[in-house]
């Protein structure tokens, strides 16, 4: 039996590094999929591989709360699951050397988009008998390194908002959880250099499988949790 049979999944960042694989996993698990992003052509390309599983393509600026709010209001009765997969990384310098533009860009991509999506789709999650919300985060959120302060801060804030949503959903049939990976190994990265060894990276397919799991009935009692797809310290 398909894990998400009959469920309606909305994927933000659908044309990003993880997005196409996640969309394919949702479709493969029996769900219909709505693709959200900024570029119509890129979204259309992702949709081509999903066939009849595509329920809609939505070109939206996730930094615009009015646009996201309008989408959420329109789809209140048409979404069960939201995977917010908008990311980004800027770093490599100690905090005292890193420019404020890095902080601003990561705040926008990692925090503002998460807040806007949660604000817009909380009613849909509460209305669904199986509402699910999930983001993908990093160990940096709990254990920042000296050259990743802005990224770690952005991820930590996104996690905090997601856990606050989980608290809001407690006692309902809806949940919010976090999948944690050190780095994402996309199919494109593997194809570009098949022989390259990337030990800390987690395959996009495995992350997508985790998103399917936390959105399934099997994880219905899992709320406000960080699902770690790596070994090592608990952070």
CORKASUL-V449178 format. One record per residue. N is the residue number from 1. RES is the residue in one small letter. SS is DSSP state (hx for helix, st for strand, lp for the rest). Layout:
N,RES,SS + N,RES,SS
//
This chain:
1,x,lp + 2,x,lp + 3,x,lp + 4,x,lp + 5,x,lp + 6,x,lp + 7,x,lp + 8,x,st + 9,x,st + 10,x,st + 11,x,st + 12,x,st + 13,x,lp + 14,x,lp + 15,x,lp + 16,x,lp + 17,x,lp + 18,x,lp + 19,x,hx + 20,x,hx + 21,x,hx + 22,x,hx + 23,x,hx + 24,x,hx + 25,x,hx + 26,x,hx + 27,x,hx + 28,x,hx + 29,x,lp + 30,x,lp + 31,x,lp + 32,x,st + 33,x,st + 34,x,st + 35,x,st + 36,x,st + 37,x,st + 38,x,lp + 39,x,lp + 40,x,hx + 41,x,hx + 42,x,hx + 43,x,hx + 44,x,hx + 45,x,hx + 46,x,hx + 47,x,hx + 48,x,hx + 49,x,lp + 50,x,lp + 51,x,hx + 52,x,hx + 53,x,hx + 54,x,st + 55,x,st + 56,x,st + 57,x,st + 58,x,st + 59,x,st + 60,x,lp + 61,x,lp + 62,x,lp + 63,x,lp + 64,x,lp + 65,x,hx + 66,x,hx + 67,x,hx + 68,x,hx + 69,x,hx + 70,x,hx + 71,x,hx + 72,x,hx + 73,x,hx + 74,x,hx + 75,x,lp + 76,x,lp + 77,x,lp + 78,x,lp + 79,x,lp + 80,x,lp + 81,x,st + 82,x,st + 83,x,st + 84,x,st + 85,x,lp + 86,x,lp + 87,x,lp + 88,x,lp + 89,x,lp + 90,x,lp + 91,x,lp + 92,x,lp + 93,x,lp + 94,x,lp + 95,x,lp + 96,x,lp + 97,x,lp + 98,x,lp + 99,x,lp + 100,x,hx + 101,x,hx + 102,x,hx + 103,x,hx + 104,x,hx + 105,x,hx + 106,x,hx + 107,x,hx + 108,x,hx + 109,x,hx + 110,x,hx + 111,x,hx + 112,x,hx + 113,x,hx + 114,x,hx + 115,x,hx + 116,x,hx + 117,x,hx + 118,x,hx + 119,x,hx + 120,x,hx + 121,x,hx + 122,x,hx + 123,x,hx + 124,x,hx + 125,x,hx + 126,x,hx + 127,x,hx + 128,x,lp + 129,x,lp + 130,x,lp + 131,x,lp + 132,x,st + 133,x,st + 134,x,st + 135,x,st + 136,x,st + 137,x,st + 138,x,lp + 139,x,hx + 140,x,hx + 141,x,hx + 142,x,lp + 143,x,lp + 144,x,lp + 145,x,lp + 146,x,lp + 147,x,lp + 148,x,lp + 149,x,hx + 150,x,hx + 151,x,hx + 152,x,hx + 153,x,hx + 154,x,hx + 155,x,hx + 156,x,hx + 157,x,hx + 158,x,hx + 159,x,hx + 160,x,hx + 161,x,hx + 162,x,hx + 163,x,hx + 164,x,hx + 165,x,hx + 166,x,hx + 167,x,hx + 168,x,hx + 169,x,hx + 170,x,lp + 171,x,lp + 172,x,lp + 173,x,lp + 174,x,lp + 175,x,st + 176,x,st + 177,x,st + 178,x,st + 179,x,st + 180,x,st + 181,x,lp + 182,x,lp + 183,x,st + 184,x,st + 185,x,st + 186,x,lp + 187,x,hx + 188,x,hx + 189,x,hx + 190,x,hx + 191,x,hx + 192,x,hx + 193,x,lp + 194,x,lp + 195,x,lp + 196,x,lp + 197,x,lp + 198,x,lp + 199,x,lp + 200,x,lp + 201,x,st + 202,x,st + 203,x,st + 204,x,hx + 205,x,hx + 206,x,hx + 207,x,hx + 208,x,hx + 209,x,hx + 210,x,hx + 211,x,hx + 212,x,hx + 213,x,hx + 214,x,hx + 215,x,lp + 216,x,lp + 217,x,hx + 218,x,hx + 219,x,hx + 220,x,lp + 221,x,lp + 222,x,lp + 223,x,lp + 224,x,lp + 225,x,lp + 226,x,st + 227,x,st + 228,x,st + 229,x,lp + 230,x,lp + 231,x,lp + 232,x,lp + 233,x,lp + 234,x,lp + 235,x,lp
//
